[in-house]
Amino acid sequence: MGQALPKPALRPFLPADVPMLAAIFLAAIEGLTGDDYSEAQQQAWAQAAEDEEAFGKKLAGQLTLIATIQNAPVGFASLKGHDHIDMLFVHPSVAGQGIASMLVDALEKLAGARGAAILTVDASDTAEPLFRKRGYTPMQRNTVTLNGEWLANTTMQKALGEGAAPGAPQ
Protein backbone atom coordinates (compact mmCIF):
# COMPACT_ATOMS: atom_id res chain seq x y z
CA MET A 1 0.00 0.00 0.00
CA GLY A 2 1.33 3.45 -0.93
CA GLN A 3 1.97 6.18 1.55
CA ALA A 4 -0.50 9.07 1.49
CA LEU A 5 0.95 12.27 0.10
CA PRO A 6 0.82 15.31 2.36
CA LYS A 7 -2.20 17.46 1.60
CA PRO A 8 -1.41 20.64 -0.35
CA ALA A 9 -2.52 24.01 1.02
CA LEU A 10 -2.90 27.53 -0.37
CA ARG A 11 -1.70 30.80 1.06
CA PRO A 12 -1.18 34.36 -0.15
CA PHE A 13 2.07 35.56 -1.71
CA LEU A 14 4.67 37.11 0.59
CA PRO A 15 7.68 39.18 -0.60
CA ALA A 16 10.03 36.60 0.96
CA ASP A 17 8.64 34.01 -1.52
CA VAL A 18 10.24 35.62 -4.58
CA PRO A 19 13.47 33.54 -4.73
CA MET A 20 11.56 30.25 -4.29
CA LEU A 21 8.90 31.22 -6.84
CA ALA A 22 11.59 32.25 -9.34
CA ALA A 23 13.14 28.80 -8.84
CA ILE A 24 9.74 27.09 -9.38
CA PHE A 25 9.17 29.22 -12.51
CA LEU A 26 12.56 28.16 -13.94
CA ALA A 27 12.14 24.48 -12.98
CA ALA A 28 8.65 24.36 -14.54
CA ILE A 29 9.85 25.89 -17.82
CA GLU A 30 12.93 23.65 -17.99
CA GLY A 31 11.22 20.48 -16.78
CA LEU A 32 7.72 20.60 -18.23
CA THR A 33 7.67 22.56 -21.51
CA GLY A 34 10.31 20.72 -23.57
CA ASP A 35 7.74 18.86 -25.70
CA ASP A 36 6.11 22.13 -26.74
CA TYR A 37 8.93 24.69 -26.92
CA SER A 38 12.52 24.64 -28.18
CA GLU A 39 15.48 25.07 -25.86
CA ALA A 40 15.99 28.63 -27.20
CA GLN A 41 12.32 29.44 -26.51
CA GLN A 42 12.59 27.99 -22.99
CA GLN A 43 15.69 30.07 -22.28
CA ALA A 44 14.02 33.25 -23.55
CA TRP A 45 10.94 32.54 -21.41
CA ALA A 46 13.01 31.74 -18.32
CA GLN A 47 14.78 35.11 -18.50
CA ALA A 48 11.65 36.70 -17.01
CA ALA A 49 12.79 35.48 -13.57
CA GLU A 50 16.43 36.59 -13.85
CA ASP A 51 15.60 40.01 -12.40
CA GLU A 52 14.09 38.82 -9.12
CA GLU A 53 13.12 42.36 -8.10
CA ALA A 54 11.04 42.88 -11.26
CA PHE A 55 9.65 39.33 -11.00
CA GLY A 56 8.63 40.02 -7.38
CA LYS A 57 6.99 43.34 -8.32
CA LYS A 58 4.93 41.58 -10.98
CA LEU A 59 3.75 38.96 -8.47
CA ALA A 60 3.07 41.58 -5.79
CA GLY A 61 1.04 43.66 -8.27
CA GLN A 62 -1.36 40.79 -8.88
CA LEU A 63 -3.38 38.50 -6.64
CA THR A 64 -0.84 35.70 -6.29
CA LEU A 65 -1.53 32.42 -4.52
CA ILE A 66 1.11 29.94 -3.38
CA ALA A 67 0.50 26.19 -3.24
CA THR A 68 2.47 24.51 -0.46
CA ILE A 69 3.13 20.98 0.72
CA GLN A 70 4.30 20.81 4.34
CA ASN A 71 4.67 24.62 4.24
CA ALA A 72 7.13 24.49 1.30
CA PRO A 73 6.04 26.30 -1.91
CA VAL A 74 5.50 23.91 -4.83
CA GLY A 75 3.53 26.12 -7.24
CA PHE A 76 1.90 29.49 -7.75
CA ALA A 77 -0.71 31.27 -9.81
CA SER A 78 -1.68 34.90 -10.27
CA LEU A 79 -4.82 36.79 -11.20
CA LYS A 80 -4.24 40.01 -13.16
CA GLY A 81 -7.07 42.44 -12.66
CA HIS A 82 -10.24 40.61 -11.74
CA ASP A 83 -10.59 38.36 -14.79
CA HIS A 84 -7.27 37.16 -16.27
CA ILE A 85 -5.05 34.29 -15.09
CA ASP A 86 -1.56 35.60 -15.79
CA MET A 87 0.81 33.01 -14.33
CA LEU A 88 0.44 29.32 -13.39
CA PHE A 89 3.58 27.35 -12.59
CA VAL A 90 4.07 24.11 -10.68
CA HIS A 91 7.35 22.44 -9.78
CA PRO A 92 7.96 19.35 -11.97
CA SER A 93 8.28 17.14 -8.87
CA VAL A 94 4.56 17.65 -8.13
CA ALA A 95 3.24 17.91 -11.71
CA GLY A 96 0.15 15.79 -12.29
CA GLN A 97 -0.84 15.75 -8.61
CA GLY A 98 -3.68 18.29 -8.81
CA ILE A 99 -1.69 21.33 -7.66
CA ALA A 100 -2.34 23.35 -10.84
CA SER A 101 -6.05 22.45 -10.73
CA MET A 102 -6.23 23.51 -7.08
CA LEU A 103 -4.65 26.87 -7.94
CA VAL A 104 -6.92 27.48 -10.95
CA ASP A 105 -9.99 26.49 -8.91
CA ALA A 106 -9.07 29.05 -6.25
CA LEU A 107 -8.50 31.79 -8.85
CA GLU A 108 -11.84 30.99 -10.51
CA LYS A 109 -13.62 31.39 -7.17
CA LEU A 110 -11.78 34.62 -6.37
CA ALA A 111 -12.46 36.05 -9.84
CA GLY A 112 -16.15 35.18 -9.50
CA ALA A 113 -16.27 36.79 -6.06
CA ARG A 114 -14.72 39.92 -7.60
CA GLY A 115 -17.53 40.11 -10.13
CA ALA A 116 -15.91 38.51 -13.19
CA ALA A 117 -18.40 36.80 -15.51
CA ILE A 118 -15.67 35.39 -17.75
CA LEU A 119 -12.12 34.38 -16.86
CA THR A 120 -9.42 34.46 -19.54
CA VAL A 121 -5.92 33.00 -19.81
CA ASP A 122 -3.20 33.05 -22.45
CA ALA A 123 -2.33 29.39 -21.99
CA SER A 124 1.02 27.99 -23.05
CA ASP A 125 0.87 24.96 -25.32
CA THR A 126 1.91 22.94 -22.25
CA ALA A 127 -0.94 24.28 -20.06
CA GLU A 128 -3.65 24.32 -22.75
CA PRO A 129 -4.86 20.72 -22.08
CA LEU A 130 -5.31 21.51 -18.36
CA PHE A 131 -7.46 24.55 -19.13
CA ARG A 132 -9.43 22.70 -21.82
CA LYS A 133 -10.20 19.91 -19.31
CA ARG A 134 -11.45 22.58 -16.86
CA GLY A 135 -13.97 23.94 -19.40
CA TYR A 136 -11.97 26.75 -21.00
CA THR A 137 -12.69 27.39 -24.67
CA PRO A 138 -9.92 28.36 -27.12
CA MET A 139 -10.60 31.78 -28.65
CA GLN A 140 -7.44 32.60 -30.63
CA ARG A 141 -3.83 31.58 -31.20
CA ASN A 142 -1.15 34.11 -30.37
CA THR A 143 2.56 34.54 -30.95
CA VAL A 144 4.54 36.67 -28.56
CA THR A 145 8.16 37.74 -28.73
CA LEU A 146 10.27 37.14 -25.63
CA ASN A 147 13.94 38.08 -25.69
CA GLY A 148 14.19 37.57 -29.44
CA GLU A 149 12.24 34.27 -29.59
CA TRP A 150 8.69 33.72 -30.81
CA LEU A 151 6.45 31.68 -28.49
CA ALA A 152 2.91 30.52 -29.22
CA ASN A 153 0.02 30.41 -26.77
CA THR A 154 -3.76 30.25 -26.90
CA THR A 155 -6.19 32.78 -25.45
CA MET A 156 -8.88 30.75 -23.71
CA GLN A 157 -11.92 31.74 -21.69
CA LYS A 158 -14.40 30.22 -19.30
CA ALA A 159 -17.75 31.60 -18.23
CA LEU A 160 -18.00 31.73 -14.45
CA GLY A 161 -21.20 31.01 -12.59
CA GLU A 162 -24.00 28.55 -13.08
CA GLY A 163 -25.64 28.02 -16.44
CA ALA A 164 -23.25 30.28 -18.35
CA ALA A 165 -22.19 28.96 -21.73
CA PRO A 166 -18.50 29.24 -22.62
CA GLY A 167 -17.96 32.10 -25.02
CA ALA A 168 -21.44 33.54 -24.45
CA PRO A 169 -21.67 37.28 -23.84
CA GLN A 170 -22.65 38.13 -20.30
N, C-alpha and C positions, 0 to 999 in steps of 0.2 A: 504494500500500500504506500502511495506517495505521501510526502509530507505536505501539509497545507501551506500555501504561500502566505506571507504576511499580507494583511488587507491594506490596500492603498488608501491614502487620505488626500484631501485637498486643503490648501491654505493659500492665503494671499501672498503676493510677491513682496519681498523685502529687499532693500538695497544691497544687503550682504549676500544675496543670492546670485548676483551678477556673474562672478567667476564660475560658479557651478553650472549656471544656465548656459553660459557661453560654451562650456565643455560639453554639455548635453547637445547643444545646437551643432557643434562640430562633429561629435560622435554620430549623431543621427544622419547628417549629410554624408559623412564618410562611410558609415556602416549600412545604411538603408536605401540609398538612392542610386547605387551603382548600376542597377538594371535599367534605369530610366534616363540617367544623365551621364555624360562623359566625365572623365577625370578632370579635364579643363573646366567644365561647367561646375563640377562639385567644388573645385578650388575657388572659382570666382564667387560662388554662392557663400562659401565658408568665410570669405573675407569680411562679411558683414559683422562678424563677432571679434575681429582682430582689435578694433578700437572698443575696449570694454566700457569705457565711459559713454560713448555714443550708443552702444548696444543697451546699456543700463538705462539711459534716458528714454530710449524707445519703449522699453518694457515698462518703465515707471509712468510714461505718458498714456498708457493703455490700461485696461483692466486685465491684469495678468494673474493667472492662477498657476500654482505649483502643485504637481502630483508628487507625493512622497510615499516611500515604503520605509517603515521604521524610522521616520523623521528625516530620511535622506532624499533629496530631490531626485526624481527619475524622469520627469517630463514637465512640460509647461505649455500653456496656450494663452493667447491674448485676444481681447475683444477691442477693436478700434472703433471709436464712436459707440453707438448703441446697436449696430447691426452688421458688423463685418468682422469675421474671424481673420486675424492677421497672421498669427504665428501658431503653429502646433508642432511640437517636437518632442519625441520620446527617445530615451536612451535605447540603443539596440539590444541591450541585455534584458529589457522588459517588453520589447516589441511583441505584439500578438497576445498580450495578456490583459487587454481591455483598458489600459491606461489612457490611450488616445480617445477611446469612446467615452470614458468617464469625464475627461476634460471637455470634449465637445458637448456632452450632455449638460454639464454645468454651465457652459457658455450659452447654450440654447435657452436654458431656464433664466439666466441673468438677462439675456437680450430681450426675452419675452416680458420679463418683469420691468424692463426699462422702456417698454412700449413698442418694440420692434415687431412688425408683422411678418417681415421676411428677413432671413439671415443670409448673408452672402459670404463666399470665400473664394479666393484665387488659389485653387488646390494644385499642388505639384502633381506631376504624373504619378508619383509614388503614393500620394495621399488620396488621389481621386477615387480609387475603389472604396476606401473607408467612408468617404462622404456620400458616394452613390448608395452604399449599403444603408446609410442612415437617412435616406430619402431626399438627398440633395439632387437637383436636376441640373445637368450641364446647360449653360447658356451660350458661352462662346469660348473659343480657344484664343490664347494670348501668347505673344512672345515678348519677353522683357530682356533688356540688356543689363547685365551685371558685370562690372569690371572687364568689359570687352568681350564677354561671352553672351550668346543668345540662349535663353532658357524658356521652355514652353510651360504653360500652366493652363488651367481651365477655370473660368469663372462659373461658379455653381451657386444655386440658391435653394433655400428651403422655406416654405411658408410655416410660420410658427402658429400654434394655437389649433384648436379642434376644428375639423371640417374644412380647413383651408387647402385648396389644391395647389400643388407646386407650380410656380410660374403664374398663378392667377393674380391679377391686380387686387390690392386690398383697399 
